Amino acid sequence: MTGQRPKLGWSDLNGARVGVWGLGKEGHAAVRKLRTLGIAPVLVDDIPNEIGVLATAEGGLEALKKAEIVIKTPGISPYGPAAAELRAAGVTLVGGLGLWANEADLSRVVYVTGTKGKSTTSSVIGHLLRGVGRDALVGGNFGAAPYDPAHGEDHDYWVIEVSSYTATDLAVTPPVTAVTSLHPDHLPWHGGVERYYDDKLSATSQPGADLTIANGDSELLRERAGLLGPRVRWVSEADEPGATWMGPLHLQGRHNRRNALIARAALRALASAAGDAGLAAATDDDERLAGAAGGFTPLPSRLTPVGAVDGVTFIDDSLSTNVLPTLAALDAFPGRRVALIVGGQDRGIDYTALAEGVNRRVEPTTVLTLPDSGPRITAAFLATAATGDAGFSGIRDCPGLDEAVAAAFAWARPDGIVLLSPAAPSFGHFRDYRDRGDHFAAAMRALAR
């Protein structure tokens, strides 16, 4: 990360000239927090749509240069030229989560990071905590900003999902962290794959770090064990054979079984760090943990069945924006005929692993690609020859999601699966992954009509 990570807390901002750069969810939470401190910040956004907010390119950046401290939204890269320009002007760049963490009781905080799986794992940890009688706030990249006054400060535990973006704002690490997966992602933002790995895993190894609960099935993570905390506990999907306590979570796929096991291991470590004997006893009791797991609602667009038409099942996995979760999604349907829809915003990642994974599948599998990354995905498949008795049945570029759904449905009949698991973000074609998932469901309904 560029420069030293500041160890300022929210209370250190009293009397300072403060700017807020980016008025999304985190930015608005920061504004609410600043108001409780009696601070009226200068507000800047790349595309302002509120009165009193300056455009970054139209005087906003110059206004931020007059501030002492600028709280930036996680989506703004600290490696970009605008951020460098502010630092050169003597401005200290911080993130809202970092300001909160520097003053929090970290013995009751767990960071959850990873390329994919962190949202599900964070949600499971929070749900289990509540199920055994603890008040838990699930926040960070997914959920509430822990510094937002709207969510209060009186909680037993904080489960904080940390993206690679927010990791660059963190100067401290709680005694317990969890890493669910590692795979190349967000390369333009970070400026390269190795910097992405370094930034992502830095959430586990800042001052205060002790134990990292890590995905033991990830070769990339094992190769980079030195970037994790002082101690590492590896968790594999094959651990706890025969265990059924996670059944009430209703999570599909082997990868989600591992996510549940990571959640349990993190809870055990959290109980130890906080000195919570009651929580420790609950995490060792399968029957009680199964009771706590009841009522869990899987997050939307994560291997979510949306309906069936003429015997063909449609699965929305729109939040899979990388190769790793898309391969995991395919693995969730052993023995089933699958039409896979992939493609979206092109972030320059290598799709060779996707092609190799599909080619290894013995069940009939066809691939429909979407713009903008579709042509590069097709090129990766054409460069990767199918071997043995693999079930790969070809790849086809489609101009849009409606056409891909129709082609997938025609191929998957009479009893197959149409799986939207894009291995790419939705931006440029849809508002977000939810919008893409909604469009997928609408296309299915159109076929039914």
C-alpha positions in Angstrom: 0.0 0.0 0.0 1.2 3.5 -0.7 2.6 5.2 2.4 2.1 4.5 6.1 -1.4 3.5 7.1 -2.6 6.2 9.5 -3.7 5.1 13.0 -6.2 7.9 13.5 -9.6 7.2 15.1 -12.8 9.1 14.7 -12.2 11.0 18.0 -9.0 12.4 16.5 -11.0 14.3 13.9 -12.3 16.9 16.4 -11.3 20.3 15.3 -9.8 19.1 11.9 -10.7 20.2 8.4 -12.3 17.1 7.0 -13.5 16.1 3.5 -15.6 13.1 2.5 -14.7 11.8 -1.0 -17.5 9.5 -2.4 -21.1 9.7 -1.3 -22.1 6.0 -1.5 -23.2 3.9 1.5 -20.0 4.4 3.3 -19.8 8.1 2.5 -23.2 8.8 3.9 -22.4 6.8 7.0 -19.3 8.9 7.5 -21.3 12.1 7.1 -23.7 11.0 9.8 -20.8 10.1 12.1 -19.1 13.4 11.5 -22.3 15.3 12.4 -22.2 13.6 15.9 -18.7 15.2 16.2 -20.0 18.6 15.2 -18.0 18.5 11.9 -19.3 19.8 8.7 -17.1 18.3 6.0 -16.6 19.3 2.4 -18.5 16.7 0.2 -17.1 15.5 -3.1 -18.2 12.8 -5.5 -17.2 11.8 -9.0 -20.8 12.1 -10.2 -22.7 14.3 -7.6 -26.4 14.0 -7.5 -27.1 16.0 -4.3 -27.1 19.7 -3.5 -23.9 20.8 -1.8 -21.7 18.0 -3.3 -18.9 19.1 -5.5 -17.8 17.1 -8.6 -14.3 15.7 -8.2 -13.2 17.0 -11.7 -14.9 20.3 -11.3 -13.4 21.9 -8.3 -13.9 19.0 -5.8 -10.4 17.8 -5.8 -9.1 21.3 -5.2 -11.5 21.7 -2.3 -10.3 18.4 -0.8 -6.7 19.7 -0.9 -7.7 22.3 1.7 -8.7 19.6 4.1 -6.3 18.0 6.6 -8.0 14.6 6.5 -10.1 13.1 3.7 -12.3 10.1 4.3 -12.5 8.3 1.0 -15.0 5.7 -0.2 -13.4 2.2 -0.5 -14.0 2.3 -4.3 -11.4 5.0 -4.8 -8.0 3.5 -5.2 -5.1 4.9 -3.1 -2.8 4.1 -6.1 -4.6 6.5 -8.5 -3.4 9.9 -9.6 -6.0 11.8 -7.8 -5.2 10.2 -4.5 -1.5 10.8 -5.1 -2.3 14.5 -5.8 -4.0 14.8 -2.5 -1.2 13.2 -0.6 1.3 15.5 -2.3 -0.8 18.4 -1.0 -0.3 17.2 2.5 -3.7 15.6 2.9 -4.1 12.4 5.0 -6.3 9.8 3.3 -8.3 7.5 5.5 -11.2 5.1 5.4 -14.2 5.1 7.7 -13.6 1.4 8.7 -10.0 2.1 9.5 -11.0 5.0 11.7 -13.4 2.8 13.6 -11.1 -0.2 13.9 -8.3 2.0 15.4 -10.5 2.7 18.4 -12.5 -0.6 18.7 -12.3 -3.4 21.2 -10.7 -5.8 18.8 -11.0 -8.8 21.1 -14.7 -8.8 20.1 -14.1 -8.2 16.4 -13.5 -10.7 13.6 -12.4 -9.7 10.1 -13.6 -12.0 7.3 -11.8 -11.5 3.9 -11.3 -13.6 0.8 -11.9 -13.2 -2.9 -15.2 -15.0 -2.7 -17.2 -16.5 0.2 -16.6 -13.7 2.7 -20.2 -12.4 2.6 -21.7 -15.9 3.2 -19.2 -16.7 5.9 -19.7 -13.3 7.6 -23.5 -13.8 7.5 -23.2 -17.3 9.0 -20.9 -16.1 11.8 -23.4 -13.3 12.6 -26.4 -15.6 12.5 -24.8 -18.2 14.7 -23.8 -15.5 17.2 -27.4 -14.3 17.4 -28.6 -17.9 17.6 -26.6 -18.5 20.8 -27.8 -15.2 22.4 -25.2 -12.7 21.4 -25.9 -9.3 19.8 -23.7 -9.2 16.7 -23.4 -6.5 14.1 -22.4 -7.8 10.6 -20.9 -5.0 8.7 -18.0 -3.7 6.5 -18.1 -4.4 2.8 -21.4 -6.3 3.3 -24.0 -4.9 5.7 -23.8 -2.0 8.0 -20.9 0.4 8.5 -19.9 -0.2 12.1 -19.3 3.5 12.7 -22.7 4.6 11.4 -24.6 6.1 14.3 -27.8 4.6 12.8 -26.7 1.2 14.0 -25.6 2.1 17.5 -22.4 1.1 19.4 -23.7 -1.4 22.0 -23.0 -4.8 20.5 -21.4 -8.0 21.9 -19.5 -8.7 18.7 -18.7 -7.2 15.3 -18.3 -9.4 12.3 -16.6 -7.2 9.6 -16.4 -8.3 6.0 -13.2 -6.8 4.5 -12.8 -6.3 0.8 -9.4 -5.8 -0.8 -10.4 -2.2 -1.2 -11.1 -1.6 2.5 -8.1 -3.7 3.5 -5.8 -0.9 2.3 -7.3 1.5 4.9 -6.7 -0.8 7.9 -3.8 -0.2 10.2 -4.7 -2.8 12.9 -6.0 -6.4 12.9 -8.1 -8.1 15.5 -6.7 -11.3 17.2 -9.0 -13.4 15.0 -9.4 -13.2 11.2 -10.7 -15.5 8.5 -9.8 -15.9 4.8 -12.2 -17.9 2.7 -10.4 -18.0 -0.7 -7.9 -16.3 -2.9 -7.9 -15.8 -6.7 -7.0 -12.9 -9.0 -9.5 -10.1 -8.9 -9.8 -6.3 -9.1 -6.5 -6.1 -10.9 -6.9 -2.6 -12.5 -7.7 -1.1 -9.0 -4.7 -2.7 -7.3 -2.3 -2.4 -10.3 -1.4 -6.1 -10.6 -2.1 -9.5 -9.2 0.7 -9.7 -6.6 -0.3 -6.3 -5.2 -3.9 -7.5 -5.0 -2.8 -10.6 -3.0 -0.7 -8.4 -0.7 -3.5 -5.9 -0.2 -6.1 -8.5 0.4 -4.1 -10.5 2.9 -2.8 -7.4 4.7 -6.1 -7.5 6.6 -4.8 -10.5 8.5 -1.4 -9.3 9.4 -1.4 -5.7 10.7 -0.5 -4.9 14.4 -2.7 -6.9 16.8 -3.0 -10.0 14.5 -2.8 -13.4 16.1 -4.8 -16.3 14.5 -6.0 -16.6 10.9 -8.6 -19.2 10.1 -7.8 -20.0 6.4 -9.1 -22.1 3.6 -6.8 -25.1 3.6 -8.0 -26.2 0.1 -6.5 -23.1 -1.5 -3.1 -23.7 -3.0 -2.7 -19.9 -3.5 -3.3 -19.3 0.2 -0.9 -22.0 1.3 1.8 -20.6 -1.0 1.3 -17.2 0.7 1.0 -18.4 4.3 3.8 -15.9 5.2 1.4 -13.0 4.4 -1.1 -14.3 7.0 -1.2 -13.7 10.7 1.4 -15.1 13.2 -0.6 -18.3 13.6 -2.7 -20.1 10.9 -5.4 -22.7 11.4 -6.2 -24.4 8.1 -9.8 -25.5 7.5 -10.7 -28.0 4.7 -14.1 -28.9 3.2 -13.3 -32.5 4.3 -13.1 -31.6 8.0 -15.7 -32.8 10.4 -16.8 -35.8 8.2 -20.4 -36.7 8.8 -21.2 -33.5 10.7 -24.8 -32.3 10.2 -25.0 -29.2 12.3 -24.7 -26.9 9.3 -27.7 -28.6 7.5 -30.2 -25.9 8.7 -28.1 -23.3 6.9 -29.3 -24.8 3.6 -26.1 -23.8 1.8 -25.4 -25.6 -1.5 -22.0 -26.8 -2.6 -18.8 -28.1 -1.0 -17.3 -24.7 -0.9 -20.2 -23.5 1.3 -19.6 -26.5 3.6 -16.1 -25.2 4.1 -17.4 -21.7 4.6 -19.6 -23.0 7.5 -16.6 -24.8 9.0 -14.5 -21.6 8.8 -17.4 -19.8 10.5 -17.4 -22.3 13.4 -13.6 -22.2 13.8 -13.7 -18.4 13.8 -16.4 -18.4 16.5 -14.3 -20.7 18.7 -11.3 -18.4 18.3 -13.4 -15.4 19.0 -14.8 -16.9 22.2 -11.2 -17.5 23.3 -10.1 -14.0 22.5 -13.1 -12.4 24.3 -13.0 -14.8 27.2 -16.6 -15.8 26.5 -16.9 -19.3 28.1 -20.6 -19.5 27.2 -19.9 -18.9 23.5 -17.0 -21.4 23.6 -19.3 -24.1 25.0 -22.0 -23.3 22.3 -19.5 -23.7 19.5 -18.4 -27.1 20.8 -22.0 -28.4 21.0 -23.3 -29.7 17.6 -26.9 -29.9 18.7 -26.9 -26.3 20.0 -25.1 -25.0 17.0 -27.6 -26.7 14.7 -30.4 -25.0 16.6 -28.6 -21.7 16.2 -28.2 -22.3 12.4 -32.0 -22.7 12.0 -33.7 -19.8 10.2 -30.7 -18.8 8.2 -31.6 -17.1 4.9 -28.9 -17.6 2.2 -27.8 -14.3 0.6 -29.5 -13.4 -2.7 -27.9 -14.3 -6.1 -25.7 -17.0 -4.5 -26.7 -20.3 -6.0 -30.3 -19.2 -5.6 -33.0 -21.2 -7.3 -35.4 -18.8 -9.1 -37.8 -21.3 -10.7 -38.3 -24.0 -13.3 -39.7 -24.1 -16.8 -40.6 -27.5 -18.5 -38.4 -29.4 -16.1 -35.4 -27.0 -16.5 -34.2 -25.4 -13.2 -32.8 -21.9 -13.3 -30.1 -20.9 -10.7 -29.1 -17.3 -10.0 -25.5 -17.1 -9.0 -25.0 -13.5 -10.2 -22.7 -12.5 -7.4 -20.1 -14.9 -8.7 -17.8 -12.3 -10.3 -14.7 -14.5 -10.5 -13.6 -17.8 -11.9 -13.2 -19.4 -8.5 -16.9 -19.2 -7.4 -18.1 -20.1 -10.8 -16.2 -23.4 -10.7 -17.6 -23.9 -7.2 -21.1 -23.3 -8.5 -20.6 -26.0 -11.2 -19.4 -28.4 -8.5 -22.6 -27.9 -6.6 -24.5 -29.8 -9.3 -22.8 -33.2 -9.7 -24.5 -35.5 -12.1 -26.6 -32.7 -13.7 -26.6 -31.3 -17.2 -25.7 -27.6 -17.0 -25.9 -24.7 -19.4 -23.5 -22.1 -17.9 -23.9 -18.4 -18.6 -20.7 -16.4 -18.1 -19.3 -13.0 -18.9 -19.7 -9.3 -18.1 -17.4 -6.4 -17.3 -13.9 -7.3 -18.5 -11.3 -6.8 -15.7 -8.5 -8.6 -17.5 -8.5 -11.8 -15.5 -7.3 -15.0 -17.0 -10.1 -17.4 -17.9 -7.9 -20.4 -18.6 -8.8 -22.0 -15.2 -12.5 -21.7 -16.1 -12.0 -23.5 -19.4 -9.9 -26.2 -17.7 -12.5 -26.7 -15.0 -15.4 -27.0 -17.5 -13.4 -29.4 -19.6 -12.8 -31.6 -16.6 -16.5 -31.9 -16.0 -17.9 -35.3 -17.0 -21.5 -34.2 -17.1 -22.8 -32.5 -20.3 -22.0 -28.8 -20.0 -22.4 -26.0 -22.5 -21.2 -22.4 -22.1 -23.0 -19.2 -23.3 -20.9 -16.0 -23.0 -22.0 -12.4 -22.5 -20.3 -9.1 -23.4 -17.8 -7.6 -22.7 -15.5 -10.4 -21.5 -17.3 -13.1 -23.7 -14.8 -13.1 -26.5 -11.8 -13.5 -24.2 -13.6 -16.3 -22.4 -14.3 -18.0 -25.7 -10.6 -17.6 -26.7 -9.6 -19.3 -23.4 -11.8 -22.3 -24.2 -10.6 -22.6 -27.7 -7.0 -22.6 -26.5 -7.8 -25.4 -23.9 -8.5 -28.7 -25.6 -11.1 -31.0 -24.0 -9.6 -34.3 -22.9 -10.9 -37.8 -22.1 -14.6 -38.3 -21.6 -15.2 -34.7 -20.5 -18.8 -33.5 -21.0 -18.0 -30.1 -22.5 -20.5 -29.6 -25.4 -19.3 -26.3 -26.8 -19.3 -22.5 -26.3 -21.4 -19.8 -28.0 -21.1 -16.0 -27.8 -24.4 -14.2 -27.2 -25.2 -10.5 -27.6 -27.1 -10.2 -24.3 -28.6 -12.0 -21.3 -32.0 -12.6 -22.9 -30.5 -14.4 -25.9 -28.2 -16.5 -23.6 -31.0 -17.6 -21.4 -33.1 -18.7 -24.4 -30.2 -20.6 -25.9 -29.3 -22.2 -22.5 -32.9 -23.3 -22.0 -33.2 -24.9 -25.4 -30.0 -26.9 -24.7 -30.8 -27.8 -21.1 -34.2 -29.4 -21.8 -35.7 -31.6 -20.6 -34.2 -31.8 -17.1 -31.0 -29.8 -17.0 -29.9 -26.6 -15.2 -29.5 -23.1 -16.5 -26.8 -21.5 -14.3 -26.1 -17.8 -14.3 -22.6 -17.7 -12.7 -20.9 -14.9 -14.7 -17.3 -14.9 -13.4 -17.4 -11.2 -14.1 -19.0 -8.1 -12.6 -22.2 -6.6 -13.9 -21.1 -3.0 -14.4 -21.7 -1.5 -17.8 -24.7 -3.6 -18.5 -26.7 -3.7 -15.2 -26.9 -1.5 -12.1 -25.4 -4.2 -10.0 -25.5 -8.0 -9.5 -29.0 -7.9 -8.1 -30.2 -6.1 -11.2 -28.5 -8.8 -13.4 -30.1 -11.5 -11.3 -33.5 -9.9 -11.6 -33.1 -9.7 -15.4 -32.2 -13.4 -15.4 -35.4 -14.2 -13.5 -37.4 -12.1 -15.9 -35.9 -13.8 -18.9 -36.9 -17.2 -17.4 -40.5 -15.9 -16.8 -40.6 -14.8 -20.4 -39.8 -18.3 -21.5 -42.6 -19.7 -19.3 -45.1 -17.4 -21.0 
